[in-house]
Amino acid sequence: MLKNIVSISGKPGLYRIISHGKNMLIVESLTDKKRMPSYATDKVVSLVDVTMFTEDGDKPLAEILEIMKNKENGAKASVEPKSDVQVLMDYFAGILPEFDRKRVYPTDIKKLIQWYNLLIETGNAEFAAKKEEDTAAAE
């Protein structure tokens, strides 16, 4: 599910890839459903490619979002993204205790919570589906 959802640097929110052309993608905002082109000069990152630092290596965003979803029982995050730094760090430690405290910044946690809330609000909460597809394809 996260495969077609992207973040575009310099533009707020998340977008779904609708189509692609020669030097651009056609994306649709998850919030207001407006479509727009995203050109090769834009920095576009698929959420599938995002990982967070842990003491043992990197952990895929899909797994972290699934842990958050289970902790919050499918509801929005119980912590606001604009909360105090220590509140954000404590919340994230409850989700991913082994996260690398030197390389994961409060701004990363804020963005994670914003993305999680946006995905939940827009009904894009199938985070583990991609992982199950990968294991099925590997077998």
N, CA, C and O of each residue as an XYZ file, in Angstrom:
556
protein
N       0.818     -1.204      0.000
C       0.000      0.000      0.000
C       0.860      1.266      0.000
O       0.517      2.258     -0.643
N       1.973      1.222      0.724
C       2.833      2.402      0.800
C       3.662      2.590     -0.463
O       4.295      3.632     -0.635
N       3.667      1.609     -1.339
C       4.496      1.664     -2.548
C       4.153      2.871     -3.419
O       5.055      3.487     -3.987
N       2.887      3.219     -3.537
C       2.452      4.321     -4.395
C       2.297      5.641     -3.661
O       1.846      6.622     -4.253
N       2.659      5.689     -2.392
C       2.529      6.920     -1.615
C       3.911      7.544     -1.467
O       4.868      6.882     -1.067
N       3.995      8.829     -1.796
C       5.288      9.514     -1.811
C       5.227     10.824     -1.031
O       4.164     11.398     -0.795
N       6.413     11.261     -0.648
C       6.600     12.584     -0.060
C       7.405     13.379     -1.074
O       8.362     12.869     -1.656
N       7.014     14.631     -1.281
C       7.723     15.495     -2.222
C       8.349     16.630     -1.426
O       7.659     17.388     -0.744
N       9.653     16.730     -1.524
C      10.382     17.756     -0.786
C       9.883     19.149     -1.162
O       9.749     19.480     -2.340
N       9.612     19.953     -0.140
C       9.147     21.312     -0.369
C       7.643     21.444     -0.494
O       7.128     22.557     -0.596
N       6.920     20.315     -0.488
C       5.456     20.346     -0.581
C       4.882     19.613      0.620
O       5.333     18.517      0.954
N       3.894     20.207      1.270
C       3.345     19.577      2.466
C       2.496     18.361      2.138
O       1.928     18.259      1.050
N       2.417     17.444      3.087
C       1.540     16.298      2.946
C       2.157     15.145      2.182
O       3.352     15.123      1.886
N       1.300     14.190      1.877
C       1.688     12.998      1.139
C       0.867     12.910     -0.135
O      -0.219     13.481     -0.229
N       1.394     12.193     -1.105
C       0.767     12.108     -2.421
C       0.735     10.663     -2.909
O       1.612      9.865     -2.574
N      -0.274     10.337     -3.695
C      -0.381      9.035     -4.327
C       0.034      9.185     -5.786
O      -0.387     10.124     -6.462
N       0.853      8.263     -6.269
C       1.257      8.287     -7.675
C       0.089      7.769     -8.508
O      -0.398      6.660     -8.290
N      -0.354      8.583     -9.464
C      -1.463      8.219    -10.340
C      -0.932      7.660    -11.659
O      -1.425      6.648    -12.156
N       0.070      8.324    -12.215
C       0.626      7.933    -13.497
C       2.029      8.512    -13.618
O       2.461      9.298    -12.775
N       2.724      8.122    -14.654
C       4.037      8.701    -14.893
C       4.248      8.925    -16.382
O       3.753      8.179    -17.228
N       4.996      9.971    -16.668
C       5.303     10.328    -18.046
C       6.797     10.308    -18.264
O       7.538      9.689    -17.500
N       7.239     10.985    -19.309
C       8.654     10.947    -19.665
C       9.551     11.519    -18.568
O      10.481     10.836    -18.137
N       9.316     12.705    -18.117
C      10.138     13.318    -17.076
C       9.314     13.795    -15.898
O       9.675     14.769    -15.238
N       8.209     13.114    -15.629
C       7.368     13.561    -14.523
C       6.471     12.448    -14.012
O       6.274     11.421    -14.662
N       5.940     12.689    -12.830
C       4.917     11.829    -12.242
C       3.655     12.664    -12.112
O       3.726     13.874    -11.901
N       2.519     12.034    -12.236
C       1.258     12.681    -11.903
C       0.893     12.162    -10.520
O       0.715     10.961    -10.318
N       0.784     13.089     -9.571
C       0.483     12.711     -8.194
C      -0.822     13.367     -7.750
O      -1.244     14.394     -8.281
N      -1.444     12.731     -6.753
C      -2.697     13.240     -6.197
C      -2.517     13.387     -4.693
O      -2.082     12.453     -4.019
N      -2.849     14.552     -4.174
C      -2.746     14.805     -2.744
C      -3.699     13.881     -1.991
O      -4.841     13.695     -2.411
N      -3.243     13.304     -0.889
C      -4.112     12.437     -0.102
C      -5.201     13.225      0.606
O      -6.273     12.689      0.888
N      -4.934     14.498      0.897
C      -5.901     15.280      1.667
C      -6.994     15.885      0.804
O      -8.176     15.686      1.086
N      -6.630     16.620     -0.242
C      -7.657     17.320     -1.019
C      -7.894     16.728     -2.412
O      -8.697     17.255     -3.182
N      -7.191     15.624     -2.736
C      -7.372     14.904     -4.006
C      -7.018     15.720     -5.245
O      -7.392     15.337     -6.354
N      -6.314     16.825     -5.086
C      -5.887     17.610     -6.248
C      -4.715     16.910     -6.914
O      -3.808     16.409     -6.251
N      -4.755     16.887     -8.248
C      -3.684     16.264     -9.013
C      -2.739     17.323     -9.540
O      -3.145     18.440     -9.862
N      -1.454     16.949     -9.622
C      -0.456     17.884    -10.119
C       0.736     17.087    -10.643
O       0.927     15.930    -10.271
N       1.525     17.702    -11.496
C       2.733     17.021    -11.967
C       3.875     17.197    -10.968
O       3.966     18.213    -10.279
N       4.723     16.209    -10.907
C       5.950     16.290    -10.136
C       7.077     15.951    -11.105
O       7.141     14.841    -11.633
N       7.947     16.899    -11.329
C       8.974     16.763    -12.356
C      10.225     16.080    -11.824
O      10.378     15.892    -10.617
N      11.106     15.716    -12.724
C      12.350     15.024    -12.375
C      13.224     15.854    -11.438
O      14.058     15.299    -10.723
N      13.047     17.160    -11.432
C      13.851     18.016    -10.560
C      13.354     18.003     -9.113
O      14.077     18.423     -8.210
N      12.112     17.518     -8.880
C      11.571     17.431     -7.523
C      12.168     16.209     -6.820
O      12.387     15.171     -7.443
N      12.424     16.343     -5.536
C      12.899     15.210     -4.758
C      11.685     14.435     -4.248
O      10.987     14.878     -3.336
N      11.451     13.287     -4.845
C      10.301     12.447     -4.518
C      10.809     11.182     -3.844
O      11.704     10.514     -4.363
N      10.236     10.848     -2.679
C      10.651      9.667     -1.935
C       9.413      8.816     -1.645
O       8.444      9.287     -1.050
N       9.465      7.563     -2.075
C       8.389      6.624     -1.770
C       8.494      6.229     -0.299
O       9.600      6.040      0.208
N       7.369      6.101      0.391
C       7.398      5.740      1.804
C       7.959      4.339      2.016
O       8.444      4.030      3.104
N       7.902      3.488      0.996
C       8.475      2.151      1.087
C       9.993      2.229      1.261
O      10.592      1.350      1.880
N      10.611      3.269      0.723
C      12.065      3.406      0.769
C      12.570      4.081      2.041
O      13.779      4.146      2.262
N      11.671      4.581      2.875
C      12.064      5.299      4.089
C      12.335      4.302      5.214
O      11.561      3.372      5.439
N      13.446      4.516      5.910
C      13.775      3.703      7.081
C      14.165      4.637      8.222
O      14.432      5.820      8.011
N      14.193      4.085      9.429
C      14.643      4.862     10.586
C      15.789      4.101     11.238
O      15.821      2.871     11.240
N      16.721      4.858     11.788
C      17.907      4.267     12.389
C      17.568      3.574     13.705
O      16.849      4.120     14.543
N      18.096      2.363     13.872
C      18.031      1.668     15.154
C      19.449      1.287     15.528
O      20.371      1.450     14.730
N      19.626      0.782     16.734
C      20.950      0.377     17.173
C      21.451     -0.838     16.398
O      22.657     -1.075     16.324
N      20.526     -1.614     15.817
C      20.883     -2.830     15.081
C      20.907     -2.626     13.571
O      21.195     -3.574     12.841
N      20.619     -1.438     13.083
C      20.553     -1.184     11.646
C      19.393     -0.258     11.346
O      19.072      0.625     12.142
N      18.769     -0.455     10.209
C      17.628      0.370      9.813
C      16.348     -0.444      9.894
O      16.348     -1.650      9.648
N      15.257      0.228     10.242
C      13.947     -0.425     10.314
C      13.035      0.256      9.310
O      12.921      1.482      9.320
N      12.380     -0.512      8.438
C      11.485      0.076      7.428
C      10.326      0.840      8.058
O       9.801      0.459      9.104
N       9.945      1.912      7.403
C       8.851      2.754      7.886
C       7.551      1.969      8.015
O       6.780      2.205      8.945
N       7.297      1.044      7.102
C       6.060      0.257      7.142
C       5.936     -0.512      8.451
O       4.847     -0.597      9.019
N       7.036     -1.070      8.932
C       7.002     -1.807     10.197
C       6.736     -0.874     11.371
O       5.979     -1.217     12.279
N       7.354      0.297     11.357
C       7.155      1.268     12.440
C       5.701      1.753     12.444
O       5.082      1.861     13.503
N       5.163      2.042     11.260
C       3.766      2.483     11.173
C       2.811      1.397     11.657
O       1.800      1.701     12.290
N       3.121      0.139     11.367
C       2.281     -0.969     11.828
C       2.323     -1.078     13.352
O       1.296     -1.329     13.983
N       3.498     -0.892     13.942
C       3.614     -0.903     15.405
C       2.793      0.231     16.001
O       2.096      0.039     16.998
N       2.874      1.426     15.387
C       2.083      2.572     15.863
C       0.595      2.272     15.767
O      -0.163      2.565     16.691
N       0.180      1.689     14.653
C      -1.235      1.377     14.443
C      -1.731      0.399     15.512
O      -2.830      0.566     16.040
N      -0.935     -0.610     15.829
C      -1.315     -1.574     16.861
C      -1.363     -0.921     18.235
O      -2.265     -1.197     19.027
N      -0.394     -0.057     18.519
C      -0.361      0.632     19.818
C      -1.557      1.568     19.979
O      -2.123      1.673     21.067
N      -1.939      2.242     18.902
C      -3.029      3.219     18.952
C      -4.381      2.598     18.601
O      -5.381      3.310     18.514
N      -4.421      1.280     18.398
C      -5.660      0.571     18.023
C      -6.294      1.138     16.763
O      -7.517      1.242     16.672
N      -5.469      1.505     15.793
C      -5.967      2.000     14.514
C      -6.420      3.448     14.532
O      -6.911      3.953     13.523
N      -6.264      4.123     15.659
C      -6.670      5.531     15.761
C      -5.466      6.434     15.520
O      -4.336      5.970     15.371
N      -5.741      7.741     15.486
C      -4.657      8.713     15.337
C      -3.716      8.626     16.538
O      -4.080      8.101     17.590
N      -2.514      9.145     16.366
C      -1.507      9.116     17.426
C      -1.998      9.868     18.654
O      -2.657     10.902     18.547
N      -1.667      9.335     19.808
C      -2.104      9.950     21.065
C      -1.238     11.156     21.435
O      -1.528     11.853     22.407
N      -0.187     11.400     20.670
C       0.714     12.531     20.897
C       0.624     13.460     19.697
O       0.623     13.013     18.549
N       0.551     14.732     19.968
C       0.533     15.725     18.890
C       1.949     15.900     18.325
O       2.920     15.854     19.081
N       2.078     16.098     17.016
C       3.405     16.306     16.436
C       4.115     17.548     16.974
O       5.343     17.619     16.940
N       3.364     18.512     17.463
C       3.966     19.751     17.981
C       4.248     19.684     19.478
O       4.495     20.712     20.108
N       4.212     18.483     20.050
C       4.477     18.316     21.476
C       5.923     18.639     21.808
O       6.756     18.813     20.919
N       6.207     18.716     23.091
C       7.552     18.966     23.590
C       8.496     17.855     23.117
O       8.078     16.713     22.923
N       9.757     18.200     22.936
C      10.758     17.259     22.431
C      10.823     15.998     23.291
O      10.865     14.888     22.761
N      10.833     16.160     24.600
C      10.946     14.998     25.491
C       9.713     14.101     25.382
O       9.832     12.878     25.459
N       8.540     14.691     25.205
C       7.304     13.912     25.035
C       7.395     13.081     23.751
O       7.022     11.908     23.735
N       7.895     13.703     22.675
C       8.048     12.988     21.410
C       9.038     11.840     21.537
O       8.781     10.739     21.049
N      10.159     12.088     22.183
C      11.189     11.047     22.344
C      10.656      9.892     23.195
O      10.902      8.728     22.877
N       9.933     10.199     24.266
C       9.365      9.155     25.122
C       8.319      8.338     24.363
O       8.274      7.113     24.484
N       7.485      9.016     23.587
C       6.463      8.329     22.788
C       7.125      7.378     21.791
O       6.712      6.226     21.658
N       8.143      7.859     21.100
C       8.798      7.031     20.093
C       9.552      5.878     20.745
O       9.629      4.792     20.170
N      10.109      6.094     21.935
C      10.782      5.018     22.664
C       9.787      3.920     23.035
O      10.161      2.750     23.118
N       8.534      4.283     23.257
C       7.508      3.289     23.535
C       7.134      2.474     22.302
O       6.656      1.346     22.420
N       7.350      3.041     21.130
C       7.050      2.353     19.875
C       8.249      1.532     19.411
O       8.112      0.367     19.039
N       9.410      2.149     19.440
C      10.630      1.529     18.933
C      11.753      1.769     19.952
O      12.551      2.693     19.795
N      11.810      0.929     21.000
C      12.781      1.168     22.081
C      14.235      1.169     21.612
O      15.078      1.831     22.218
N      14.533      0.440     20.548
C      15.921      0.331     20.096
C      16.321      1.403     19.088
O      17.351      1.260     18.430
N      15.531      2.482     18.947
C      15.903      3.517     17.979
C      17.189      4.214     18.401
O      17.470      4.348     19.592
N      17.965      4.656     17.421
C      19.250      5.304     17.655
C      19.007      6.751     18.075
O      18.653      7.593     17.250
N      19.196      7.026     19.337
C      18.886      8.347     19.888
C      19.822      9.448     19.386
O      19.513     10.632     19.522
N      20.952      9.069     18.813
C      21.889     10.064     18.284
C      21.559     10.447     16.844
O      21.901     11.546     16.408
N      20.899      9.559     16.099
C      20.664      9.819     14.683
C      19.203     10.035     14.322
O      18.911     10.452     13.201
N      18.271      9.763     15.242
C      16.855     10.051     15.006
C      16.529     11.333     15.760
O      16.573     11.377     16.989
N      16.204     12.365     15.009
C      15.969     13.690     15.582
C      14.484     13.897     15.887
O      13.632     13.216     15.318
N      14.177     14.833     16.780
C      12.763     15.131     17.070
C      11.973     15.505     15.812
O      10.788     15.187     15.712
N      12.614     16.172     14.858
C      11.906     16.520     13.614
C      11.515     15.266     12.831
O      10.479     15.248     12.167
N      12.336     14.222     12.907
C      11.994     12.955     12.251
C      10.754     12.336     12.894
O       9.877     11.816     12.204
N      10.695     12.397     14.216
C       9.557     11.827     14.940
C       8.300     12.641     14.649
O       7.220     12.073     14.486
N       8.431     13.967     14.583
C       7.285     14.819     14.240
C       6.736     14.445     12.866
O       5.525     14.302     12.693
N       7.624     14.290     11.896
C       7.202     13.947     10.540
C       6.541     12.568     10.520
O       5.538     12.371      9.835
N       7.097     11.623     11.264
C       6.515     10.280     11.349
C       5.084     10.348     11.886
O       4.183      9.718     11.333
N       4.878     11.099     12.945
C       3.541     11.218     13.542
C       2.588     11.915     12.570
O       1.436     11.506     12.432
N       3.064     12.965     11.897
C       2.222     13.655     10.906
C       1.827     12.700      9.781
O       0.659     12.651      9.394
N       2.781     11.946      9.257
C       2.492     10.996      8.183
C       1.524      9.925      8.658
O       0.571      9.591      7.954
N       1.765      9.383      9.856
C       0.885      8.351     10.405
C      -0.542      8.874     10.514
O      -1.480      8.218     10.060
N      -0.711     10.052     11.114
C      -2.051     10.628     11.265
C      -2.717     10.860      9.909
O      -3.907     10.589      9.752
N      -1.972     11.349      8.943
C      -2.507     11.593      7.600
C      -2.931     10.286      6.936
O      -3.992     10.220      6.313
N      -2.114      9.256      7.065
C      -2.454      7.962      6.471
C      -3.697      7.362      7.131
O      -4.540      6.779      6.449
N      -3.812      7.500      8.440
C      -4.993      6.996      9.152
C      -6.237      7.771      8.730
O      -7.273      7.169      8.450
N      -6.146      9.107      8.682
C      -7.289      9.957      8.313
C      -7.805      9.664      6.906
O      -9.009      9.712      6.656
N      -6.879      9.360      5.986
C      -7.271      9.167      4.590
C      -7.551      7.713      4.239
O      -7.799      7.397      3.075
N      -7.516      6.828      5.223
C      -7.843      5.425      4.981
C      -6.747      4.637      4.292
O      -7.030      3.635      3.635
N      -5.522      5.060      4.426
C      -4.384      4.356      3.825
C      -3.571      3.660      4.913
O      -2.359      3.852      5.014
N      -4.245      2.855      5.720
C      -3.609      2.275      6.900
C      -3.198      0.817      6.714
O      -3.051      0.098      7.702
N      -3.012      0.368      5.489
C      -2.555     -1.005      5.246
C      -1.040     -1.003      5.142
O      -0.488     -1.030      4.042
N      -0.370     -0.970      6.283
C       1.079     -0.852      6.291
C       1.763     -2.200      6.112
O       2.770     -2.292      5.410
N       1.229     -3.247      6.737
C       1.875     -4.560      6.720
C       1.642     -5.309      5.420
O       2.326     -6.301      5.167
N       0.713     -4.878      4.592
C       0.398     -5.588      3.356
C       1.620     -5.706      2.464
O       1.822     -6.752      1.848
N       2.423     -4.690      2.377
C       3.616     -4.701      1.537
C       4.604     -5.749      2.034
O       5.208     -6.456      1.226
N       4.775     -5.860      3.318
C       5.699     -6.817      3.901
C       5.249     -8.242      3.591
O       6.072     -9.089      3.244
N       3.947     -8.513      3.715
C       3.426     -9.846      3.425
C       3.599    -10.191      1.954
O       3.901    -11.338      1.624
N       3.413     -9.217      1.059
C       3.610     -9.445     -0.363
C       5.075     -9.786     -0.650
O       5.361    -10.670     -1.458
N       6.002     -9.086      0.012
C       7.435     -9.333     -0.193
C       7.802    -10.753      0.234
O       8.548    -11.433     -0.472
N       7.292    -11.208      1.375
C       7.628    -12.555      1.822
C       6.995    -13.603      0.916
O       7.599    -14.649      0.679
N       5.808    -13.351      0.411
C       5.166    -14.284     -0.508
C       5.943    -14.358     -1.833
O       6.082    -15.435     -2.413
N       6.442    -13.225     -2.303
C       7.206    -13.189     -3.547
C       8.565    -13.865     -3.377
O       9.083    -14.448     -4.330
N       9.143    -13.797     -2.195
C      10.448    -14.395     -1.945
C      10.367    -15.920     -1.905
O      11.353    -16.598     -2.197
N       9.216    -16.461     -1.550
C       9.052    -17.918     -1.452
C       8.757    -18.506     -2.741
O       8.589    -19.721     -2.842
